[in-house]
């Protein structure tokens, strides 16, 4: 029997993933760059980096409010 073909591995760097998530937070992204991200970035990495970014945003806002008040 033939062995199944290996799944297409996506190779995206951590820096590229962080950049893509940061641009998503801002809401500005070129369509061509978005298409490249879809092809190259791993969805699990995007979710993990997104959750870390949300956590840091919340901690930063709490610290800012505590500093002001």
N, C-alpha and C positions, 0 to 999 in steps of 0.2 A: 504494500500500500504506500501511497505517497504521503509524506509528512506534510502537515498543514504549513502554509506559508507563514513566516513570522509577521507579527503585527507591526505596523508602521510605528517606529519609535520617534517621538517628537523630541527634538533637541533644542531646548531653549535655556538660556542662562538665567541665573537667579536675578541678575541685574535687569535683564530684559523683562522678566516677570514683574519685578517691582516697578519698573517704569510703566508697564502696561496698566497695572493696578492704580498707580498714581494718576495717570492720565484719565482713567475711568472715574476716579473720585472727582477730578476737576470737571470732567464732561467734555473735554476737547480731544478729538482723535481723528486723524485722517482715515478715510475709508480704506486706502491701500495698506496702511500700517495695521489697521484692524484685521484685514484679511491675512496679512503675514503672521500676526499673533495667533489667529485661529489655527493656522497651519503648523506653527512651530512650537507653541507653548503647551505645556501639559496642564490639563484642567485641574488636576489635584493640586499642583503647585499654585495655580491662580487662586484657588479657594483658600489654601493655607495662608498665602501672602495677604489676601483680602481680609481674612479674619484677624490676622496680626495687625494690619493697618487700622481696622475698625477699633480693635482693643487699644492701640496707641492713641487714636483720635479721642476716644472716650476718656482715657486717663489724662491726656493733655487738656481736654476741656474741664475736667474736674479740678485739675491743678490750677488752671487759669481762674476758675470761679473761686476757689479757696484763696488764691492770691489776692484777688480783687476784694473779696468780702473779708 
